[in-house]
């Protein structure tokens, strides 16, 4: 009897610890400085642009409370300021689709979404390997071949339903255990965190304004990347291409 009670207490303690670990995610604030305070910066068409690569475990944890670089994700904080005469009143625009991260050895990478990065960081590695559909979707989007982000989320959901933590009730309905529910809540919080820090798909700058946001990439080794970040700023005179050197 004593053994059974002790076992029950240990089981409750283990579940409590598991729930605590599953729900914990600290949202950290990233406060950008002036663009000319960064080491990697360029100026053109009256706009100064700076890039701050978060390529180390420490920097990644300082912004996202986890090391996203270990899964090959490379967040780059972009800070933009329009220093044209305020009297002109003309806006400059930047589309995130124009961004490219170019390795000095040749490979070129397109941005990935915060949704994709969050999905990868909240899905156990084994589940990604076992779920061929999910892995194929993640690899396709990482390669810049497009793909529906909702399919990634659906595949992840399907894999969770099949997880051992799920069970069927007597009425044939799927009942998700508290641990899985807690894990999903944490995944939702992480997704919202990554999305809120992400640079908008379309950025509009007025004279005197400053804006910032992260651009996410999926590359083989963020910690040893050498290359440049390229993107286009649309001005009344036409397109102006920016190229910012990126080094560890």
C-alpha positions in Angstrom: 0.0 0.0 0.0 2.8 2.4 1.0 4.7 1.5 -2.2 1.6 2.2 -4.3 1.1 5.6 -2.7 4.7 6.5 -3.1 4.6 5.5 -6.8 1.5 7.7 -7.2 3.2 10.7 -5.7 6.2 10.2 -7.9 4.0 10.0 -11.0 2.2 13.2 -10.0 5.5 14.9 -9.4 6.9 13.8 -12.8 3.8 15.0 -14.6 4.0 18.4 -12.8 7.7 18.8 -13.7 6.8 17.8 -17.3 4.0 20.4 -17.5 6.2 23.0 -16.1 8.9 22.4 -18.7 6.4 22.2 -21.5 4.8 25.6 -20.7 7.9 27.6 -19.9 8.9 30.1 -22.5 10.1 33.6 -21.7 9.3 36.3 -24.2 12.3 38.7 -24.3 12.3 42.2 -25.6 14.9 43.2 -28.3 15.6 46.9 -28.3 17.4 48.0 -31.5 19.9 50.9 -31.4 20.4 53.5 -34.1 21.5 51.9 -37.4 24.9 53.6 -37.4 25.7 52.0 -34.0 26.1 48.6 -35.7 29.2 47.1 -37.2 27.4 45.9 -40.3 25.8 48.9 -42.1 25.5 50.6 -45.4 23.9 53.8 -46.7 22.1 54.5 -50.0 19.3 56.5 -51.4 19.1 58.5 -48.1 18.4 55.3 -46.2 20.9 53.8 -43.7 20.5 50.0 -43.1 22.2 47.9 -40.5 22.2 44.2 -39.9 22.9 42.4 -36.6 23.4 38.7 -37.0 22.3 36.5 -34.1 24.6 33.6 -35.0 25.7 32.5 -31.6 23.9 30.5 -28.9 24.2 33.4 -26.4 22.7 36.0 -28.8 19.9 33.6 -29.9 18.9 32.9 -26.3 19.0 36.6 -25.5 16.3 37.3 -28.1 14.3 34.0 -28.3 15.0 32.2 -25.0 16.4 29.3 -27.0 19.2 28.5 -29.3 17.6 28.4 -32.8 21.1 28.2 -34.5 21.4 24.6 -33.4 18.6 23.7 -35.8 20.2 25.8 -38.6 18.1 28.9 -38.2 19.8 32.2 -38.6 18.0 35.3 -37.4 19.3 38.7 -38.6 18.0 41.9 -37.0 17.6 44.5 -39.7 17.4 48.2 -38.6 16.4 50.8 -41.2 16.2 54.6 -41.0 15.1 57.0 -43.7 17.4 60.1 -43.4 16.0 62.0 -46.4 14.7 65.5 -46.0 11.4 65.4 -44.1 9.9 68.1 -46.4 9.9 65.6 -49.3 7.3 63.4 -47.7 8.1 60.6 -50.1 8.0 57.0 -48.7 10.5 54.3 -49.4 9.4 50.7 -49.4 11.1 47.3 -48.9 9.6 44.0 -49.7 10.8 41.0 -47.7 10.6 38.8 -50.8 13.6 40.7 -52.2 15.9 39.5 -49.4 18.7 37.1 -50.1 21.4 35.7 -47.9 24.4 35.0 -50.1 27.2 32.7 -48.9 30.7 33.7 -49.9 31.1 30.2 -51.3 28.1 30.6 -53.6 24.9 29.3 -52.0 22.0 31.7 -51.8 19.1 31.5 -49.3 15.6 33.1 -49.2 13.9 34.1 -45.9 11.8 31.6 -44.0 8.8 32.6 -41.8 8.7 32.8 -38.1 5.9 30.2 -38.3 8.3 27.7 -39.9 11.1 28.4 -37.4 8.7 28.0 -34.5 7.3 24.7 -35.9 10.8 23.3 -36.2 11.9 24.4 -32.7 8.8 23.0 -31.0 8.7 19.6 -32.8 10.9 16.9 -31.3 13.7 15.9 -33.7 12.6 12.3 -33.8 9.0 13.3 -34.8 10.3 15.3 -37.6 12.4 12.4 -38.8 9.5 9.9 -38.5 7.0 12.2 -40.1 8.2 12.2 -43.7 5.5 14.6 -44.9 6.5 17.2 -42.3 10.2 16.8 -43.0 9.6 17.1 -46.8 7.6 20.3 -46.3 10.2 21.9 -44.0 13.0 20.9 -46.4 11.1 22.3 -49.4 10.4 25.7 -47.7 13.9 25.9 -46.4 15.2 25.4 -50.0 13.1 28.4 -51.1 10.7 26.3 -53.2 7.6 27.6 -51.6 5.0 25.5 -49.8 1.9 26.1 -47.7 2.8 27.0 -44.1 -0.6 25.6 -43.1 0.4 22.2 -44.4 3.4 22.3 -42.0 1.2 23.1 -39.1 -1.3 20.4 -40.1 1.4 17.8 -40.5 2.8 18.7 -37.0 -0.8 18.4 -35.6 -1.3 15.0 -37.2 2.0 13.7 -35.7 1.0 14.9 -32.2 -2.4 13.2 -32.4 -0.6 10.0 -33.2 1.8 10.5 -30.3 1.8 8.1 -27.4 0.5 10.9 -25.2 -2.8 10.7 -27.0 -5.4 8.1 -26.3 -9.0 7.2 -27.3 -11.8 7.5 -24.9 -14.6 4.8 -24.5 -16.7 6.8 -27.0 -14.0 6.8 -29.7 -13.1 10.5 -29.4 -9.5 11.5 -29.3 -8.5 12.8 -25.8 -5.3 14.7 -25.6 -3.3 14.4 -22.4 -2.5 17.4 -20.3 1.2 17.2 -21.3 0.3 17.4 -25.0 -2.1 20.3 -24.4 0.6 22.1 -22.4 3.1 21.5 -25.2 0.8 23.0 -27.7 0.2 26.1 -25.6 4.0 26.5 -25.4 4.3 26.0 -29.2 1.6 28.6 -29.8 3.4 31.1 -27.4 6.7 30.5 -29.2 5.1 31.0 -32.6 3.5 34.3 -31.5 6.9 35.4 -30.1 8.8 34.6 -33.3 6.1 36.2 -35.5 6.0 39.4 -33.4 9.7 40.0 -33.9 9.7 39.3 -37.6 10.1 42.0 -40.2 6.9 42.8 -42.0 6.4 41.4 -45.5 6.2 45.0 -46.7 7.9 47.9 -45.0 7.2 51.5 -45.7 9.6 54.3 -44.5 8.8 57.9 -44.3 11.6 60.6 -43.9 12.9 60.6 -40.4 11.4 57.2 -39.5 13.2 54.1 -38.2 11.9 50.6 -38.2 13.4 47.2 -37.4 12.6 43.4 -37.4 14.2 40.0 -37.8 14.6 38.2 -41.1 15.0 34.5 -40.6 17.0 32.1 -42.7 17.6 28.4 -42.7 21.2 27.6 -43.5 23.7 24.7 -42.8 25.9 26.5 -40.2 24.8 29.9 -38.9 27.7 30.1 -36.5 30.3 30.1 -39.2 28.5 32.1 -42.0 30.5 34.5 -44.1 28.7 36.4 -46.8 26.3 39.2 -47.4 22.6 40.2 -47.0 21.1 41.7 -50.1 17.7 43.4 -50.6 16.0 46.1 -52.6 14.7 49.5 -51.4 12.1 51.1 -53.8 12.6 54.8 -54.2 10.9 57.4 -56.4 14.0 57.2 -58.6 13.8 53.4 -58.9 15.2 50.4 -57.2 18.3 50.7 -55.0 20.0 47.4 -54.1 21.6 47.1 -50.6 24.4 44.7 -49.8 25.4 44.3 -46.2 28.5 42.2 -45.2 27.6 39.5 -42.7 30.3 37.8 -40.6 30.3 36.0 -37.2 
